[in-house]
Amino acid sequence: MAVASPPRTTTEQSNVSLLETVLDYHRCQTDVVYFLGKYGRILSADPMNPGSVPFEMWPHLEQLLRLWMQERRVVILKPRQVGVSWTLAGFVLWLAIFHEGTNALLISKGEEEAGKLLGKAK
């Protein structure tokens, strides 16, 4: 026989909600893959559906993020349209939000391209 637990009071609900929020914040702070997978958004490439869409954590992007967490320097020869620029922008954003004193240098082939990369992080 199942015993129903009594309904939670508003204070109990608030405490549970606060605890969940604190735990989620801590997980975001310690896990960039979780942070981008849950809260990351990118601009839609579909002209019929402008605005932002959820960031999709493809397996190769998760591997890249884990590599960036382990290695100080990573050189990537990448094709276009594989999500690396958006992932880099999200990684830099995560560093800036959760790691005080972070300096990030975004370099691209030209000033306009570098500005677009910075815009992705914004």
Secondary structure, DSSP 8 states (H G I E B T S, - for coil): ---------HHHHHHHHHHHHHHHHHHHHH-HHHHHHHH-EEE---TTS-SEEE----HHHHHHHHHHHH-S-------SSSSHHHHHHHHHHHHHHHSTT-------SSHHHHHHHHHHH-
